[in-house]
Amino acid sequence: MVEVLKVSGVTQRFGGLVALEGVSMEVREGEIIGVIGPNGAGKTTLFNCVTGIYKPTEGAVEMLGQDITGWKPHTINRLGFARTFQNMRLFPKMTVLDNVITGMFTRSKAGVISSILQLPAARREMRDMEEKAGEILKIFGLYDLRYEMSTSLPYGPQRELEIARALASDPKLLLLDEPAAGMNEQETERLLNIIKDLQQMGYTILLIEHDMRFVMNICEKIYVLDNGRLIGKGTPAEVKSNPAVIEAYLGRDE
């Protein structure tokens, strides 16, 4: 399988604080990979290094064999990495449909002037965007709500809408930062099935999640961080039986 993401010995320091230390990982095409660890383990910092929000102090990030270490987030997004965040970042004064359409603008072919003047090429592209956004919303069961304001949706569908917007950029890798955070059991189960469907559609997914049942039921491989270091990796079964992982989550018996 094609290696979509390769992280090699990434270290991230903030002054005297070492948030990540020598972390390496790989994600191959079509996989669902999980990153877990206690609070403060460095999971979101890892995502920020991969997506260009931080430039790693040491190490390298490669996308499809190309070194993208330190590239700007918008460039990395345009090349094919899209992400969601722990805290929702929907556009509250936009409709559900328009929120998804905003995810397409990094790949827009019509120029700014053409769009402002509503020239024929821009109008055609906008019609295409609306159609594509509608198809994405159907995956999440949100199509009938496409003209509602995004903030009028219940909490679970709002989180799904964030994923829908990320999909709009045609990502080669979809990075989900705690997608099930705050969801009830029914919403979490629904999201789990949606992510499985996305994999069947050909998407590659890297996710951070605290819900262990969610991670164990969906990920083929899991990386475990603790205090910025990689302390374990493997299948869900291997990770569950790893003494270092058990200790990180449960603590030592005194």
C-alpha positions as CSV (number, residue, x, y, z in Angstrom):
1,M,0.0,0.0,0.0
2,V,1.1,3.6,-0.7
3,E,2.5,5.4,2.3
4,V,0.4,8.6,2.6
5,L,2.1,9.9,5.8
6,K,5.5,9.3,7.3
7,V,6.6,11.0,10.5
8,S,10.3,10.4,11.3
9,G,11.8,11.3,14.7
10,V,9.7,14.4,15.2
11,T,10.6,16.4,18.3
12,Q,8.8,19.6,19.2
13,R,10.1,21.9,21.9
14,F,8.6,25.1,23.3
15,G,11.4,26.7,25.3
16,G,12.3,24.2,27.9
17,L,9.2,22.1,27.4
18,V,9.5,19.0,25.2
19,A,6.0,18.3,23.9
20,L,7.1,15.6,21.5
21,E,10.4,13.6,21.5
22,G,11.5,11.5,18.6
23,V,8.1,10.4,17.5
24,S,7.8,8.2,14.3
25,M,4.8,6.8,12.6
26,E,3.3,5.8,9.2
27,V,-0.1,5.8,7.7
28,R,-0.8,3.9,4.5
29,E,-3.5,4.4,2.0
30,G,-6.9,3.2,3.1
31,E,-6.1,2.7,6.7
32,I,-7.8,4.0,9.8
33,I,-5.0,4.8,12.3
34,G,-5.5,5.9,15.9
35,V,-3.3,8.1,18.2
36,I,-4.1,7.7,21.9
37,G,-2.6,8.8,25.2
38,P,-3.4,10.6,28.5
39,N,-4.1,14.3,28.5
40,G,-1.0,16.3,27.7
41,A,0.6,13.3,25.9
42,G,1.3,15.3,22.8
43,K,-1.4,14.1,20.5
44,T,-2.7,17.4,19.2
45,T,0.9,18.7,19.0
46,L,1.6,15.8,16.7
47,F,-1.3,16.8,14.5
48,N,-0.1,20.4,14.5
49,C,3.3,19.3,13.3
50,V,1.8,17.2,10.5
51,T,-0.5,19.9,9.3
52,G,2.0,22.8,9.4
53,I,0.7,24.7,12.4
54,Y,4.0,24.0,14.1
55,K,7.4,23.5,12.4
56,P,9.1,20.5,14.2
57,T,12.2,21.4,16.1
58,E,13.7,18.1,14.8
59,G,12.6,15.3,12.5
60,A,10.7,15.2,9.3
61,V,7.1,14.9,7.9
62,E,6.6,13.3,4.5
63,M,3.4,13.2,2.4
64,L,3.4,10.6,-0.4
65,G,7.2,10.6,-0.2
66,Q,7.6,14.4,-0.3
67,D,9.2,16.2,2.6
68,I,6.6,18.8,3.8
69,T,8.3,19.7,7.1
70,G,7.5,23.2,8.1
71,W,5.3,23.9,5.1
72,K,2.4,26.4,5.6
73,P,-1.0,24.9,6.6
74,H,-2.8,26.1,3.5
75,T,-0.2,24.6,1.3
76,I,-0.4,21.3,3.1
77,N,-4.2,21.4,2.9
78,R,-4.1,22.1,-0.9
79,L,-1.8,19.1,-1.3
80,G,-4.2,16.8,0.4
81,F,-4.2,16.9,4.2
82,A,-7.4,18.1,5.9
83,R,-8.3,18.1,9.6
84,T,-10.9,18.8,12.2
85,F,-10.2,20.3,15.6
86,Q,-11.0,19.5,19.2
87,N,-13.1,22.7,19.5
88,M,-15.6,23.1,16.6
89,R,-14.7,25.8,14.1
90,L,-17.9,26.0,12.1
91,F,-18.9,29.3,10.5
92,P,-21.9,30.2,12.6
93,K,-23.5,32.7,10.2
94,M,-23.3,30.3,7.3
95,T,-25.7,27.6,6.3
96,V,-24.8,23.9,6.5
97,L,-24.3,23.8,2.7
98,D,-22.1,26.9,2.7
99,N,-19.9,25.6,5.5
100,V,-19.1,22.6,3.3
101,I,-18.5,24.7,0.2
102,T,-15.9,26.8,2.1
103,G,-13.8,23.6,2.4
104,M,-13.5,23.6,-1.4
105,F,-12.0,27.0,-1.9
106,T,-8.4,25.8,-1.6
107,R,-8.9,23.9,-4.8
108,S,-11.0,26.6,-6.6
109,K,-10.1,27.2,-10.2
110,A,-11.9,30.4,-10.7
111,G,-9.9,33.5,-9.8
112,V,-10.9,36.1,-7.2
113,I,-11.9,38.7,-9.8
114,S,-14.0,36.1,-11.7
115,S,-15.8,35.2,-8.4
116,I,-16.4,38.8,-7.4
117,L,-17.8,39.7,-10.8
118,Q,-19.8,36.4,-11.0
119,L,-18.4,35.6,-14.4
120,P,-19.7,32.5,-16.2
121,A,-16.7,30.3,-15.2
122,A,-17.2,31.3,-11.5
123,R,-21.0,30.6,-11.7
124,R,-20.4,27.2,-13.2
125,E,-17.8,26.3,-10.6
126,M,-20.2,27.4,-7.8
127,R,-22.9,25.2,-9.2
128,D,-20.5,22.3,-9.2
129,M,-19.4,23.1,-5.7
130,E,-23.0,23.1,-4.5
131,E,-23.7,19.8,-6.1
132,K,-20.6,18.2,-4.6
133,A,-21.3,19.7,-1.2
134,G,-24.8,18.2,-1.4
135,E,-23.4,14.7,-2.2
136,I,-21.1,15.0,0.8
137,L,-23.9,16.0,3.1
138,K,-25.9,12.9,2.0
139,I,-23.1,10.7,3.4
140,F,-23.8,12.3,6.8
141,G,-27.6,12.4,6.5
142,L,-27.5,16.2,6.6
143,Y,-28.7,17.0,3.0
144,D,-32.3,17.9,4.1
145,L,-30.8,20.4,6.5
146,R,-28.4,22.0,4.0
147,Y,-30.2,25.5,4.1
148,E,-30.3,25.6,7.9
149,M,-27.8,27.7,9.8
150,S,-24.9,25.5,11.0
151,T,-25.4,26.4,14.7
152,S,-29.0,25.3,14.6
153,L,-27.9,21.7,14.3
154,P,-27.7,19.5,17.4
155,Y,-24.2,19.0,18.8
156,G,-23.5,15.6,17.2
157,P,-24.5,16.7,13.7
158,Q,-22.4,19.9,14.1
159,R,-19.3,17.7,14.7
160,E,-20.3,15.6,11.6
161,L,-20.6,18.8,9.6
162,E,-16.9,19.6,10.5
163,I,-15.9,16.3,9.0
164,A,-18.0,17.0,6.0
165,R,-16.3,20.3,5.4
166,A,-12.9,18.6,5.7
167,L,-13.9,16.1,3.1
168,A,-14.8,18.9,0.7
169,S,-11.1,19.5,-0.1
170,D,-10.7,15.9,-1.4
171,P,-8.2,14.9,1.2
172,K,-5.6,12.2,0.7
173,L,-5.5,12.0,4.5
174,L,-8.3,13.1,6.9
175,L,-7.1,14.0,10.4
176,L,-9.8,13.9,13.0
177,D,-9.0,15.4,16.4
178,E,-11.3,13.8,19.0
179,P,-14.3,13.5,16.6
180,A,-16.5,11.8,19.2
181,A,-15.8,14.3,22.0
182,G,-18.9,15.3,23.8
183,M,-21.1,12.9,21.9
184,N,-23.6,10.6,23.6
185,E,-23.6,6.8,23.0
186,Q,-26.0,6.9,20.1
187,E,-24.1,9.7,18.3
188,T,-20.8,8.0,18.9
189,E,-22.1,4.8,17.3
190,R,-23.4,6.7,14.3
191,L,-20.1,8.5,13.9
192,L,-18.2,5.2,14.1
193,N,-20.3,3.8,11.3
194,I,-19.9,6.9,9.2
195,I,-16.1,6.7,9.5
196,K,-16.2,3.0,8.5
197,D,-18.2,4.0,5.5
198,L,-15.6,6.7,4.6
199,Q,-12.9,4.0,4.7
200,Q,-15.0,1.9,2.3
201,M,-15.2,4.9,0.0
202,G,-11.4,5.0,-0.1
203,Y,-10.5,7.6,2.4
204,T,-7.4,7.3,4.7
205,I,-8.0,8.5,8.2
206,L,-5.8,9.4,11.2
207,L,-7.6,10.1,14.4
208,I,-7.1,11.2,18.0
209,E,-9.7,9.9,20.4
210,H,-10.1,9.4,24.2
211,D,-13.1,7.0,23.8
212,M,-11.2,3.6,24.0
213,R,-14.2,1.6,22.8
214,F,-14.4,3.8,19.7
215,V,-10.7,3.5,18.9
216,M,-10.6,-0.2,19.5
217,N,-13.6,-0.9,17.3
218,I,-12.4,1.2,14.3
219,C,-8.6,1.4,14.1
220,E,-6.4,-1.2,12.5
221,K,-3.3,0.2,14.2
222,I,-2.9,2.4,17.2
223,Y,0.0,4.6,18.3
224,V,0.3,5.4,22.0
225,L,1.9,8.6,23.3
226,D,2.8,9.5,26.9
227,N,4.6,12.7,27.9
228,G,5.5,13.3,24.3
229,R,7.1,9.9,23.7
230,L,5.8,6.9,21.7
231,I,5.4,4.1,24.3
232,G,3.5,1.6,22.2
233,K,2.1,0.7,18.8
234,G,0.3,-2.1,17.2
235,T,-3.2,-3.6,16.6
236,P,-5.9,-2.9,19.2
237,A,-5.2,-6.3,20.8
238,E,-1.5,-5.7,21.0
239,V,-2.0,-2.2,22.5
240,K,-4.5,-3.4,25.1
241,S,-2.0,-6.0,26.4
242,N,1.1,-3.7,26.3
243,P,2.4,-3.2,29.9
244,A,3.7,0.3,29.2
245,V,0.3,1.4,27.8
246,I,-1.5,-0.2,30.8
247,E,0.8,1.7,33.2
248,A,0.3,5.0,31.4
249,Y,-3.5,4.8,31.7
250,L,-3.9,3.0,35.0
251,G,-0.7,3.9,36.9
252,R,1.7,1.6,38.8
253,D,0.5,-0.6,41.6
254,E,2.3,0.5,44.7
